[in-house]
């Protein structure tokens, strides 16, 4: 039997910053729709699942074409990890051990290039990776943090480099993660073994986490296709 590639979209009902975040309207569709659509358009993803503690989210997701799984409240709290929700989903979805690869999709990232999921899967296979994360390439990322009531930078500001001499880095953009199912069940972490990344443009790296992010996405309508 062919081992499948499945997408699991985590979409809990509770959200403190934005009420009912996963079903707010973005370009006249609920937020969850855009991630479901990306998965269903993929030629390599065999099944698309949404796991949620909210019946409303599950009903909407099913109408959009996703398979659904009710998630217990204990895996949908503010401090619940994505790993715990993925582990619960895999246990119930893959009872017959037909899944080889998992794509963990985060619905807070509604914008994705049309072929990005298939391209990322192909890279995952070609490079024989164990886990992969979506990212944005960055150079000028100067960060300051408070340490003992004092601002401290992550670079030497006395020898500040010009942009073209700064080494390229990869910032996790939270859009999706890909990992080998069997090894994930052993490690219980999204990163393990040989790790790779799939880079996306800045526009495709925005996430909806705060109310002002909604306004930003409303101005990016032309990118929703």
N, C-alpha and C positions, 0 to 999 in steps of 0.2 A: 504493500500500500504506500502510495506517495505521501511523504511527510509534508505537512502544510505550513504555510506562512500565515500567521493570523495577526490582525491588529487589535489591540485592546485600548479603548479610549476610557480614561478615568474621568468621571464627571459627577462628583458628589453634589448633593443638594445644598449643603450649607456653605455660606460665604459671608464673611464679616464685612469685607470692604465693599463688595458689590452684591446686593441681594439678588438671589436667583441668577447668578452670573452666567451659568452655562446655557441659559435659555433667553438671555436678553437679545433683542433684535440688533443685528449687524447687517447692514445692507438688505433689510427686509427679510432676513432669515435668522432663526435662532442661532446663537453662537455655535452650538454643538453641530449644526448642519454642515458647517464648512469643513470640519475635520472628518465627518462621516463621508462627505462627498470626495475628499482627497483620497480616502481609502478605497472607496467603491470605483473610482476612476483608475486605480492601479491595476495593471495587468498581471502583477505578481502576487498580490495579496489574495489569499483564498477565502478568508472570512473576516468580517469586521464586527467587532463586539463593543458594546457600551456597557460598562458596569457602573451602577449608581445606587445610592440608598434612596433616591427619589423616584417614586412611581411616575411623576409628571415628566421627568427627564427621560425615563425609560420608554414611556408611551410615545413621546415626540421622536425619540431616536428610532424606534421601531417603524414609525411612519416614514422616516427618511431612508429606510432600508437596512438598518443595522440589526444584528442579533442582540438580544439584551440579557443581562444577568443582574439580579437584585443583590446588592452588596450589604452585608450586615453593618449596623451602625458603628460597631467597634472598629471597622476598617474605614470609616468615613468621618472621623473626628478631625479637628483642627491640627492635632499633632500626629495623625496617622500618616505613615510613610507611603509613598507610591509603591514601594516594594511589597508591603503587606497586602495592598489591594491587588497587585499583579499575581502574587502567590495564591490568594483566594480565588481569583478568576481562573488561573491555570488549573487549579485543583478541580474545579467544576466543569470547565470547558473541555479539558483534555483527559477525560477518564479513560479513553481507549488508546492513549499515547500516540496520537496521530500528528501532533504538532512538533515541528523542528525549530522554527524561528518565531520570535515575538517582536512585534513593533509596538512600542508603547507610545501612544499618541496623546499629546496634551491639548485639549480643546481651547485653552486660552491663547493659542497661536493659530488664528483662523486663516492666515495667509501663507500659502505654500506654492512654489512653482509647480506647474501642472505635472511634470514628470519626476519631481524630486524624490518621491518615495521609491519609485522603481529604480532610479539611478542610485540611490543610497543602498537599496537591497543588492543591486548588481555589484557595487563596490564592496559591500559586506562579504559577498560570495567570492569575488575575484581575489581579494586580498586575504581571504581565509581568516576573517576577523572573528573574535568571540563576542565583542560588544562594540557599539558605535553610538555616537551622539551627534545631533545636528548642532551646527555652530555658525558663528559669524567671525570672519577674520578681522582682527583689530591690530593697530599699531600704537597710536597715541592714547594709551589707557593709563593715565596718571591718577592714582587713588590716594586719598588721605583718610586716615581714621583717627578716632580719639583714643589715646592711651594715657591713662592717668591724668585726664583733663588737659592733655596736650595733643595738638594735631601733628601726626607723623605721616610722612609720605611713603609710598612703596618704591621710590626711586631716589637717586642722589640729585637733588635740585641744584647743587653747585656745579654739577657736570651734566646738565640736562642735554640730551641728545636731540639732534634735529630729526624730524619725522622719518626721513628716508634711511636713517641709520638705525632705527629701532627695529628689532627683530619682530617678525610677524607672530602673533599669538592667536589662539582660538578661544572665543568666548562661547560657552554653552548658551544656546538661545532657547532651549526648552521646548522646541517644536516636537521632536520625537527622539526615541531611543530604539536601537535594535540590538537584540541579544539572543544568544543560543539558549533555548529553553532548558535543556538538560543541565547545562552548566550554571544557569541562573538558579535553578532549584537547589543546587549544591552551595553556591556562594551567597544566595539571598541578597544580592546587590546588583545594581544595573551595570556596574563596571567590573570587568574581570578579564583575565587572559590577555590576548592581543586586542588592544583598543584602537579604534579608528574614528575619524570624524567626517561628516559631510557638511561642507560649507555652503551657506546661503547668503544672499544679499541682505543689507541692512533693513530694507523695507519688509522682508520676510522674517525678520528676527524680532519684530515688536510683539509684545504679549499684552493681554488684557488682564491687569491685576488691580488697577485703580480706576476710579470714575473718569479721570481725565484721559485715560487710554481709550475710552469709548469714543470720545470726540475725535481723537486722532484717527481711528479707523473709519469713522464716518467720512473723513476727507480722503480716504484711499479707495473709494468705490471702484475706480477703474481697474484695480488689481484683483477684484473679486470676479472670477470667471468660472 
